């Protein structure tokens, strides 16, 4: 694990709202604790012993900031959301709304899209994958913040097909 990986892990933990994360591999042990106003990171080299890689992550319930937005979006108005089409992430990676920092957004709320339009980019393993729309309609809601990690099948956009 290099310094950039550790820095990305620290940023992810800070965004998630978790209070503590421990990560242990064969040669590295990392503990990240976030407090009210402070953030502590401890990185230790572990002697090469017969340890198996072990990873402890906090409960999903302890991540209110990250889990709250998608969870609240779906049940908030099930009758209204049922008429919308949900565009989901086809891969795991980092969600970007722009092709580069100095370019405009691919799509905005209220914009009409056609089948085949690029909606966003998801970076996975240093590859930038353009995500194209499979439906035509109007963007009603963007469900993910820019530069956020996304999971496979995670809802990204709500589209009104009418």
HELIX and SHEET records of a PDB file:
HELIX    1   1 UNK A    3  UNK A   16  1                                  14    
HELIX    2   2 UNK A   60  UNK A   62  5                                   3    
HELIX    3   3 UNK A   64  UNK A   76  1                                  13    
HELIX    4   4 UNK A   78  UNK A   81  1                                   4    
SHEET    1   A 4 UNK A  39  UNK A  45  0                                        
SHEET    2   A 4 UNK A  28  UNK A  34 -1                                        
SHEET    3   A 4 UNK A  20  UNK A  24 -1                                        
SHEET    4   A 4 UNK A  54  UNK A  56 -1                                        
SHEET    1   B 4 UNK A  84  UNK A  88  0                                        
SHEET    2   B 4 UNK A 155  UNK A 160 -1                                        
SHEET    3   B 4 UNK A 137  UNK A 142 -1                                        
SHEET    4   B 4 UNK A 112  UNK A 113 -1                                        
SHEET    1   C 4 UNK A 127  UNK A 132  0                                        
SHEET    2   C 4 UNK A 118  UNK A 124 -1                                        
SHEET    3   C 4 UNK A  93  UNK A  96 -1                                        
SHEET    4   C 4 UNK A 148  UNK A 150 -1                                        
END                                                                             
